[in-house]
């Protein structure tokens, strides 16, 4: 029997079946990978929950162990301090106290539980030493806190007490919403932070941005920062209480003092000397518009003083590059458009923040010709040439015929500038007004 040849369309049919099978295999592979990722994610979540439960279990076991040790000590023979000592439960300081009593008040190692708010169950617990009805000696305070949206009883202070108040070198804790963190470690006196210590606040938001922890390490007195210290992310505020930015560096009595840095809300960064909370001494200022340092010079009590150099300092809605005096343009300098740093709108001499001396100006748009070159006085043109390049709009390339020509106008203060047609259905006065240059003309120049 002779083998019959396969039909001519069989290879293409096989090819189609093979491609379809491969596509299905690829789809199955991707589906399997997706399921594996979901399994891994769920395994990670379960392992995290397990670790949290184990940690809570260990903490509870540790608290139970310490409580058991205290109970054994309280029940031990001879624990009473004198013939008037007993062990009992009484109402004391807004809560219930259980432990040794002497003359009817807590004396020895006991526990006080106070319910602060009956509606939400907030409680505060003290466990430790007492003397004459007051907390005195080693002890710990516990309070209701929120951990991962759950209410728990957390350790908030551990250390020494004297006559009912925190006293000694001890540690304070608080919740950051996820866990308990150390917010202060250092000295206490009469219930207030005193002496050398380190405090840490939780991260927050300022000027629409997140910032890190505020950390202070240094001296304190009566709970306030006193003497020398160093801080990270200190909120600086003005006299109205509006916050200006965050400071990092040394402090004196809680105020910036020494070499430090501040980042303001508007993107301005200052790095340099400080004195009693104000910029003082040599300092550099940067802005979000400048490349590198925008101002370098002396500061006195928060103000720029003396000679300096600016490289992109904000001035008149533009960026100034050049010499300064007391934080203002003074000497030789250029004012550039803040949207296009290559576009120079004025180049020449300045005095006390105003155009004064020899200089030339252009309108603030691309390929703008020079509209005035000559002498300036107190930010107004005084004597020189209007449109010295012979064009009033769009600089032409060398060898080309100007599209918008105009005859250069020699002018000095006291003369009026006559209106005229400059082409394109445009009048000269309109050109000067529309390009914002008329504000630099003395009164009465255009009538």
VOGU-3710 file (C-alpha; in Angstrom, 3 decimals, decimal comma):
1> xxxxxxxxxx> 0,000/0,000/0,000  1,482/3,374/-1,023  1,654/6,223/1,551  -0,488/9,131/0,525  1,139/12,582/0,653  -0,118/15,011/3,297  -2,372/17,815/2,099  -0,532/21,030/1,317  -2,280/22,971/4,137  -1,144/20,579/6,893
11> xxxxxxxxxx> 2,142/22,453/7,731  0,325/25,749/8,167  -2,313/24,051/10,311  0,394/22,491/12,483  2,081/25,869/12,747  -1,193/27,454/13,865  -1,756/24,767/16,488  1,819/25,119/17,755  1,561/28,910/18,110  -1,772/28,615/19,899
21> xxxxxxxxxx> -0,320/26,032/22,278  2,691/28,213/22,998  0,467/31,210/23,693  -1,624/29,156/26,107  1,529/27,890/27,829  2,831/31,448/28,158  -0,502/32,617/29,572  -0,471/29,718/32,049  3,109/30,577/33,047  2,237/34,222/33,719
31> xxxxxxxxxx> -0,832/33,189/35,696  1,290/30,814/37,772  3,883/33,523/38,426  1,129/35,898/39,551  -0,251/33,301/41,951  3,243/32,650/43,310  3,704/36,369/43,980  0,372/36,459/45,823  1,405/33,399/47,863  4,742/35,021/48,753
41> xxxxxxxxxx> 3,009/38,255/49,744  0,521/36,392/51,952  3,319/34,336/53,522  5,198/37,548/54,323  2,071/39,087/55,914  1,467/35,986/58,034  5,105/35,819/59,132  4,955/39,498/60,121  1,777/38,919/62,157  3,372/35,878/63,777
51> xxxxxxxxxx> 6,449/37,898/64,764  4,235/40,667/66,190  2,250/38,144/68,236  5,451/36,549/69,498  6,826/39,930/70,499  3,597/40,848/72,315  3,628/37,441/74,013  7,232/37,904/75,165  6,473/41,405/76,462  3,416/40,114/78,341
61> xxxxxxxxxx> 5,439/37,243/79,825  8,122/39,675/80,913  5,555/41,952/82,591  3,977/38,940/84,279  7,392/37,806/85,526  8,145/41,218/87,007  4,696/41,392/88,602  5,214/37,944/90,121  8,564/39,025/91,550  6,937/42,100/93,104
71> xxxxxxxxxx> 4,166/39,962/94,586  6,680/37,549/96,114  8,568/40,489/97,581  5,388/42,033/98,957  4,299/38,706/100,479  7,728/37,893/101,907  7,935/37,681/105,734  9,402/40,772/107,310  8,609/43,005/104,319  6,679/45,445/106,509
81> xxxxxxxxxx> 8,872/48,359/107,527  7,423/48,912/110,987  4,757/47,772/113,374  2,222/50,036/111,662  2,823/48,389/108,210  0,175/46,338/106,455  -0,559/45,196/102,908  -3,842/46,319/101,447  -5,848/48,097/98,765  -6,944/51,711/99,210
91> xxxxxxxxxx> -8,190/54,658/97,165  -5,223/56,963/96,546  -4,381/59,865/94,161  -7,452/59,320/91,992  -6,973/55,572/91,642  -6,655/52,276/93,495  -3,404/51,398/95,231  -2,379/47,881/96,232  0,709/47,201/98,290  2,372/47,961/101,620
101> xxxxxxxxxx> 0,830/50,660/103,809  2,361/52,552/106,697  0,137/54,750/108,809  -2,588/54,289/106,202  -0,591/55,524/103,158  1,513/53,730/100,501  4,997/52,889/101,753  7,210/50,275/100,065  6,762/48,645/96,642  3,211/48,883/95,341
111> xxxxxxxxxx> 1,001/49,485/92,310  -1,390/52,388/91,619  -4,006/52,077/88,854  -5,917/55,234/87,867  -8,756/55,373/85,303  -8,395/58,782/83,643  -11,394/58,607/81,290  -14,128/56,121/82,073  -15,763/56,500/78,631  -12,779/55,289/76,600
121> xxxxxxxxxx> -11,042/53,249/79,280  -7,824/55,277/79,311  -5,748/54,292/82,317  -2,444/55,183/83,915  -0,441/52,791/86,080  2,512/53,292/88,403  4,466/50,391/89,781  7,419/50,910/92,073  8,601/52,322/95,345  6,641/54,616/97,677
131> xxxxxxxxxx> 7,485/56,607/100,777  5,018/58,486/102,958  2,262/58,263/100,334  4,413/59,621/97,489  6,294/57,899/94,700  9,885/57,735/95,864  12,709/55,569/94,522  12,716/53,304/91,468  9,497/53,036/89,495  7,767/52,827/86,126
141> xxxxxxxxxx> 4,705/54,515/84,620  2,367/52,871/82,106  -0,415/54,494/80,064  -2,937/53,674/77,348  -1,475/54,156/73,855  -2,332/53,425/70,230  -0,186/50,820/68,457  -1,270/49,930/64,919  -4,758/51,314/65,682  -5,098/49,140/68,760
151> xxxxxxxxxx> -5,222/50,321/72,358  -2,512/48,894/74,563  -0,983/49,566/77,946  2,543/50,809/77,282  5,560/51,770/79,328  5,932/55,580/79,147  8,554/56,269/81,836  11,125/54,250/83,701  13,522/55,593/86,294  13,767/57,447/89,587
161> xxxxxxxxxx> 11,196/59,414/91,573  11,589/61,787/94,515  8,687/63,132/96,579  6,161/62,139/93,918  7,996/63,594/90,909  10,349/62,270/88,264  13,904/62,839/89,436  17,279/61,510/88,261  18,607/60,178/84,952  15,774/58,314/83,297
171> xxxxxxxxxx> 13,946/57,406/80,062  10,597/58,525/78,627  8,686/56,717/75,841  5,782/57,486/73,475  3,950/55,828/70,597  4,640/56,799/66,983  1,520/54,911/65,885  3,398/51,744/65,004  5,589/51,127/68,030  6,853/52,682/71,239
181> xxxxxxxxxx> 9,923/54,861/70,773  12,381/56,526/73,096  11,506/60,259/73,112  13,796/61,384/75,944  16,744/60,000/77,825  18,506/62,150/80,362  18,197/64,096/83,575  15,042/65,058/85,513  14,461/67,339/88,499  11,140/68,055/90,229
191> xxxxxxxxxx> 9,244/66,346/87,417  10,868/68,358/84,609  13,700/67,614/82,221  16,941/69,039/83,544  20,653/68,619/82,829  22,056/66,798/79,814  19,643/64,735/77,752  18,547/63,625/74,313  14,986/64,097/73,042  13,418/62,787/69,832
201> xxxxxxxxxx> 10,080/63,712/68,272  8,280/61,684/65,625  8,488/62,678/61,917  5,882/65,137/60,629  4,904/67,412/57,741  5,818/71,025/57,088  5,260/73,206/54,003  3,589/70,257/52,307  6,682/68,053/52,712  7,598/65,277/55,098
211> xxxxxxxxxx> 10,588/65,852/57,330  12,418/63,549/59,680  12,655/63,348/63,438  13,476/66,422/65,485  16,410/65,362/67,647  17,914/67,564/70,359  20,889/66,655/72,491  22,183/69,086/75,063  21,389/70,903/78,283  17,952/71,601/79,788
221> xxxxxxxxxx> 16,577/73,506/82,767  12,973/73,520/84,016  11,974/71,441/81,003  13,323/73,951/78,471  16,412/73,785/76,267  19,114/75,777/78,073  22,805/76,197/77,423  24,654/74,462/74,601  23,034/71,817/72,440  22,624/70,488/68,942
231> xxxxxxxxxx> 19,364/69,924/67,061  18,080/68,387/63,827  14,927/69,659/62,041  14,006/72,444/64,463  10,930/74,368/63,238  11,812/78,069/62,976  8,858/80,456/63,322  8,428/84,212/62,921  6,950/86,600/65,494  3,421/85,682/64,347
241> xxxxxxxxxx> 4,015/81,993/64,967  4,148/81,060/61,284  6,810/78,435/60,665  9,530/79,357/58,172  11,588/76,191/57,777  13,727/73,570/59,535  17,107/74,244/61,137  19,909/71,774/61,783  22,969/72,715/63,800  24,204/73,931/67,199
251> xxxxxxxxxx> 21,951/75,845/69,601  22,171/78,111/72,625  19,123/78,187/74,915  17,130/76,413/72,201  17,951/78,947/69,466  20,277/78,483/66,470  23,777/79,581/67,470  26,963/78,726/65,583  27,395/77,189/62,122  24,095/75,701/60,939
261> xxxxxxxxxx> 21,730/75,215/58,020  18,055/76,059/57,454  15,747/75,022/54,607  12,878/77,474/54,075  9,461/76,582/52,636  10,116/78,470/49,388  13,134/76,323/48,559  15,721/78,781/49,929  18,600/77,168/51,829  20,916/79,115/54,154
271> xxxxxxxxxx> 24,190/77,622/55,376  26,403/79,683/57,657  26,698/81,553/60,927  23,946/82,088/63,517  23,700/84,120/66,711  20,817/83,893/69,188  18,402/82,552/66,579  19,314/84,881/63,711  21,660/84,605/60,743  24,906/86,270/61,766
281> xxxxxxxxxx> 28,405/86,157/60,308  29,533/84,630/57,016  26,815/82,709/55,203  25,700/81,304/51,863  22,174/81,313/50,483  20,828/79,085/47,715  17,489/79,185/45,903  15,601/76,640/43,831  16,177/78,885/40,776  19,953/79,173/41,098
291> xxxxxxxxxx> 22,735/76,759/40,300  24,933/76,627/43,370  25,301/79,613/45,708  22,957/82,536/44,982  24,421/84,828/47,675  27,640/84,739/49,674  28,453/87,428/52,204  28,089/88,840/55,697  24,917/88,737/57,787  24,060/90,784/60,881
301> xxxxxxxxxx> 21,056/89,831/63,064  19,222/88,142/60,196  19,966/90,704/57,481  22,553/90,714/54,720  25,234/93,294/55,535  28,408/94,514/53,888  29,837/93,506/50,520  28,820/90,235/48,926  28,501/88,378/45,647  25,235/87,062/44,196
311> xxxxxxxxxx> 24,916/84,329/41,569  21,197/83,978/40,998  19,734/86,029/43,873  16,006/86,738/43,531  15,487/90,403/42,661  12,621/92,231/40,922  11,049/88,950/39,734  14,378/88,027/38,150  17,782/86,602/39,060  20,652/88,927/39,899
321> xxxxxxxxxx> 24,305/88,078/39,255  26,943/90,466/40,520  28,162/92,605/43,396  25,983/93,403/46,413  25,984/95,640/49,470  23,731/94,876/52,455  21,965/92,230/50,389  21,077/94,565/47,506  22,595/94,884/44,015  25,447/97,391/44,277
331> xxxxxxxxxx> 28,281/97,785/41,781  28,497/95,823/38,530  25,845/93,217/37,879  23,276/91,615/35,596  19,568/90,989/36,021  18,317/87,940/34,115  14,867/86,539/33,423  14,086/83,823/36,014  12,472/81,602/33,353  15,487/81,864/31,032
341> xxxxxxxxxx> 18,774/82,488/32,802  20,502/83,229/29,479  18,237/86,233/28,834  19,837/89,396/30,287  17,295/92,194/30,851  19,787/94,656/32,376  23,572/94,774/32,496  25,537/97,564/34,116  25,963/99,551/37,310  23,756/99,430/40,424
351> xxxxxxxxxx> 23,487/101,492/43,595  21,517/100,469/46,681  19,344/98,017/44,727  18,579/100,375/41,825  19,986/100,795/38,329  22,406/103,686/38,656  25,323/104,556/36,360  26,085/103,156/32,913  23,972/100,254/31,716  21,878/98,772/28,952
361> xxxxxxxxxx> 18,470/97,116/29,063  16,458/94,652/26,972  12,836/93,563/27,166  12,212/90,233/28,975  11,559/88,025/25,948  13,714/85,932/23,618  15,820/87,703/20,957  14,821/91,089/22,314  17,017/93,977/21,116  18,580/96,506/23,494
371> xxxxxxxxxx> 15,999/99,242/23,981  18,241/101,643/25,931  21,972/102,099/26,472  23,424/104,930/28,509  23,261/106,533/31,943  20,729/105,596/34,653  19,818/107,435/37,848  17,784/105,902/40,673  16,291/103,193/38,441  15,289/105,608/35,638
381> xxxxxxxxxx> 17,028/106,307/32,330  18,835/109,669/32,372  20,830/110,103/29,189  21,671/107,821/26,265  20,364/106,054/23,170  17,040/104,332/22,632  17,150/101,338/20,265  20,930/101,604/19,620  20,890/98,424/17,481  18,477/100,016/14,978
391> xxxxxxxxxx> 15,615/97,556/15,576  12,672/97,644/17,975  11,670/93,975/17,751  13,573/90,722/17,192  17,357/90,916/16,852  18,479/90,182/13,282  21,400/87,999/12,269  24,560/89,620/10,827  24,144/90,561/7,167  20,356/90,363/7,233
401> xxxxxxxxxx> 18,000/93,261/6,654  16,132/94,152/9,878  12,456/93,161/9,807  11,472/95,863/12,293  13,955/98,739/11,820  13,927/101,994/13,755  16,318/104,921/13,790  18,304/105,162/17,016  17,012/107,990/19,234  19,437/110,181/21,193
411> xxxxxxxxxx> 17,707/111,275/24,364  18,351/112,929/27,719  16,188/113,631/30,739  13,781/116,526/30,209  13,117/115,728/26,558  9,849/114,242/25,361  9,820/111,196/23,108  7,583/111,862/20,125  5,216/109,100/19,127  5,648/107,613/15,650
421> xxxxxxxxxx> 4,705/104,712/13,421  7,357/101,988/13,703  5,745/99,541/11,243  3,431/96,620/11,595  0,563/98,952/12,549  2,444/99,693/15,767  3,245/103,018/17,470  6,450/103,766/19,381  4,687/104,588/22,645  2,808/101,302/22,395
431> xxxxxxxxxx> 6,127/99,446/22,011  7,564/101,114/25,119  4,441/100,465/27,189  3,752/96,884/26,063  7,289/95,725/26,834  7,256/97,121/30,358  9,991/99,655/29,609  7,885/102,775/30,124  8,223/102,405/33,916  11,910/103,326/33,572
441> xxxxxxx> 11,132/106,646/31,813  10,954/109,854/33,893  7,505/111,402/34,297  6,443/113,504/31,312  8,637/111,694/28,777  5,585/110,248/27,033  2,717/112,726/26,665
//
